[in-house]
């Protein structure tokens, strides 16, 4: 795989978004599909995503994501799991097997179009190194952002969405939030654990946001232990600081909503 330096580039998300998908020519090689598996509750995976997993010879993804779909896979399907440390090796093995003729599916949490394009880019890069003509298709899923918009009653057409759940520099993303707060609803995917809801709230206050804006922290959406906590922006900012799991009262499965005034 390419040696991506997510601070200096190239960003695999930019690589993934460089061109639209190729024409769906029936004569082309079977595509690799990057499936959004939803926010974790199996009821939220789409029938199209479920069928792709069931028909795959090999499935690759982060361990926590593959675990959500393991029961959907055929008994003979090989599940390649990884973490950040061995991600490149797992994708390389996956690409070799696809090039040899196996049907491959990569799985991502939620919907790849909302916060998964770095993963899409890495999959595409690995696949095209062994088989440049192999199409890579994104199969959308239900995102926690869509669930959060429903819970917070923030219509997407009136909302600024920003994902911070990625590696690399976040300056431009934070500036977008500061420019929109109070004028549009905000829906934010925080980055565990150095850019959590309290940190975002403090940044917005420092950039002129009104301290009494209604703010919701939505955790583990669609899971049995789903929790929604309400704050003013000023109250939430009191929880800022730190960069570790123990420095925040919130989990890594979290969405931040900041409502504009009614």
C-alpha positions in Angstrom: 0.0 0.0 0.0 1.0 3.6 -0.4 2.8 5.1 2.6 0.1 7.6 3.6 1.2 10.4 5.9 -2.1 11.7 7.1 -0.6 15.0 8.2 1.4 15.7 5.1 -0.6 13.7 2.5 -1.7 12.2 0.3 -4.9 11.7 2.2 -6.6 8.4 1.1 -10.0 10.1 1.4 -8.9 12.6 -1.4 -7.7 9.6 -3.4 -11.1 7.9 -3.0 -13.0 11.0 -4.1 -10.8 11.9 -7.1 -13.1 10.3 -9.7 -16.7 9.1 -9.9 -17.4 5.4 -10.0 -16.9 3.8 -13.4 -19.8 2.8 -15.6 -21.6 -0.3 -14.4 -20.6 -2.4 -17.4 -21.8 -6.0 -17.0 -18.7 -7.2 -18.8 -16.4 -5.6 -16.2 -14.7 -7.6 -13.5 -16.8 -8.3 -10.4 -16.5 -5.2 -8.2 -15.1 -5.0 -4.7 -17.8 -3.5 -2.5 -17.2 -1.3 0.5 -20.3 -1.8 2.6 -21.7 0.5 5.3 -23.0 -1.8 8.0 -25.0 0.8 10.0 -24.5 2.2 13.5 -24.2 -1.3 15.2 -27.8 -2.5 15.6 -28.2 -5.4 13.1 -31.7 -4.1 12.2 -30.1 -1.1 10.5 -27.9 -2.9 7.9 -29.5 -2.7 4.5 -30.7 -5.8 2.6 -28.2 -4.9 -0.1 -25.3 -4.8 2.4 -26.4 -8.0 4.0 -26.6 -9.8 0.7 -23.1 -8.6 -0.3 -21.6 -9.9 3.0 -23.5 -13.2 2.6 -22.2 -13.8 -0.9 -18.5 -12.8 -0.2 -15.6 -15.2 -0.3 -13.5 -12.8 1.9 -14.6 -9.9 4.1 -12.1 -7.4 5.5 -12.5 -4.6 8.1 -11.7 -3.5 11.6 -12.4 -6.2 14.2 -15.2 -4.3 15.9 -17.0 -3.8 12.5 -16.5 -7.3 11.2 -18.0 -8.6 14.5 -21.3 -6.9 13.7 -21.7 -8.8 10.4 -20.0 -12.1 11.3 -23.3 -13.9 11.8 -24.5 -12.8 8.3 -21.5 -14.3 6.5 -21.6 -17.8 5.0 -19.8 -20.5 6.9 -17.1 -20.6 4.3 -16.5 -16.9 4.2 -13.1 -15.9 5.4 -13.2 -12.9 7.8 -10.0 -10.8 7.8 -10.0 -8.5 10.9 -7.5 -5.8 11.7 -6.7 -2.8 13.8 -4.8 0.4 12.8 -1.4 -1.4 13.2 -2.1 -4.2 10.8 -4.6 -2.6 8.5 -2.2 -2.3 5.6 -1.2 -6.0 5.9 -4.9 -7.1 6.0 -5.8 -5.0 3.0 -2.8 -6.3 1.1 -3.9 -9.9 1.8 -7.5 -9.1 0.8 -6.4 -7.5 -2.5 -4.3 -10.5 -3.4 -7.2 -12.8 -2.9 -9.5 -10.6 -4.9 -7.0 -10.5 -7.8 -7.0 -14.3 -7.7 -10.7 -14.4 -8.4 -12.4 -14.3 -5.0 -15.4 -12.1 -4.3 -14.3 -9.4 -1.8 -16.2 -7.1 0.5 -14.8 -4.5 2.9 -17.0 -3.4 5.8 -17.1 0.1 7.4 -19.2 1.3 10.3 -22.2 3.4 9.4 -22.2 4.8 5.9 -18.8 5.2 4.2 -20.0 8.5 2.7 -20.2 10.1 6.1 -16.9 9.3 7.7 -15.3 6.4 5.9 -13.6 7.8 2.9 -10.1 7.3 4.3 -10.9 3.6 4.6 -12.5 3.6 1.1 -9.3 5.1 -0.3 -7.1 2.5 1.4 -9.2 -0.3 0.1 -9.2 1.1 -3.4 -5.4 1.7 -3.4 -4.7 -1.9 -2.2 -7.1 -3.5 -4.8 -5.8 -1.4 -7.7 -2.2 -2.3 -6.9 -2.9 -6.0 -7.7 -5.8 -5.5 -10.2 -6.0 -1.9 -11.7 -9.1 -2.7 -13.6 -11.1 -4.0 -10.7 -14.1 -1.7 -9.9 -14.6 -0.6 -6.3 -18.1 0.3 -5.4 -19.5 2.0 -2.3 -22.7 0.5 -0.9 -24.3 3.2 1.4 -25.5 2.3 4.9 -27.4 4.0 7.7 -25.2 6.4 9.5 -25.4 7.4 13.2 -25.6 10.9 11.7 -29.0 10.1 10.2 -30.2 8.7 13.4 -28.9 11.7 15.3 -30.6 14.1 12.9 -33.9 12.3 13.7 -33.4 12.3 17.5 -32.2 16.0 17.6 -34.8 17.1 15.0 -32.1 18.8 12.9 -33.2 18.5 9.2 -30.2 17.7 7.1 -31.0 20.6 4.6 -30.7 23.0 7.6 -27.6 21.4 9.0 -23.8 21.7 8.7 -22.3 18.2 9.0 -18.6 17.8 9.9 -16.7 14.7 10.6 -13.7 14.9 12.9 -13.5 11.1 13.1 -10.4 10.9 10.9 -6.6 11.2 11.1 -4.7 14.3 10.1 -5.2 18.1 10.5 -8.7 19.2 11.6 -8.2 23.0 11.2 -10.5 23.5 8.2 -13.2 21.3 9.6 -13.2 23.2 12.9 -13.3 26.5 11.0 -16.4 25.3 9.2 -18.1 24.7 12.5 -17.2 28.1 13.8 -18.6 29.7 10.6 -21.9 27.9 10.8 -22.7 27.8 14.6 -25.9 29.7 15.4 -26.8 30.0 11.7 -27.3 26.3 11.0 -27.7 23.2 13.1 -24.4 21.4 13.6 -24.0 17.6 13.5 -20.5 16.5 14.4 -18.7 13.2 14.6 -16.0 13.9 17.3 -12.5 12.3 17.2 -11.7 10.0 20.1 -10.3 11.2 22.3 -8.6 14.4 21.6 -11.5 16.3 20.0 -14.5 15.3 22.0 -17.8 17.1 22.6 -16.5 19.3 25.4 -13.5 20.3 23.3 -15.7 21.2 20.4 -18.0 23.3 22.6 -15.0 25.2 24.1 -13.7 25.9 20.6 -17.1 27.2 19.5 -17.4 29.5 22.5 -13.9 30.8 21.9 -15.0 31.7 18.4 -18.1 33.7 19.4 -20.9 31.1 19.7 -23.7 31.9 22.1 -23.2 30.1 25.4 -26.9 29.1 25.8 -27.2 27.2 22.5 -29.0 23.9 23.0 -26.6 21.0 22.7 -27.2 17.3 22.6 -24.6 14.5 23.1 -26.0 11.3 21.5 -24.2 8.1 22.4 -24.4 4.5 21.2 -27.3 5.3 18.9 -29.6 2.3 18.1 -27.9 0.2 20.7 -29.7 -1.0 23.8 -27.7 1.4 26.0 -28.4 4.4 23.8 -28.1 7.6 25.8 -28.9 11.3 24.9 -27.6 14.0 27.2 -28.7 17.7 27.0 -26.5 20.7 27.8 -26.1 24.3 27.0 -23.0 25.0 25.0 -21.4 26.6 28.1 -22.2 23.6 30.3 -20.7 21.2 27.7 -17.5 23.3 27.4 -16.8 22.6 31.1 -16.1 19.0 30.1 -13.2 19.9 27.7 -9.7 18.8 28.1 -7.5 15.8 27.9 -6.8 13.3 25.1 -7.5 9.9 26.6 -10.5 7.7 27.3 -10.5 8.6 31.0 -10.4 12.3 30.3 -14.0 12.5 29.0 -17.4 11.2 30.3 -18.4 10.3 26.7 -17.8 7.1 24.7 -16.2 6.9 21.3 -19.6 6.1 19.8 -20.9 9.6 20.0 -22.5 12.3 17.9 -22.6 16.0 18.9 -25.6 18.1 17.9 -25.7 21.9 18.4 -29.1 23.3 17.5 -29.5 26.8 16.0 -32.0 29.1 17.9 -35.6 28.5 16.9 
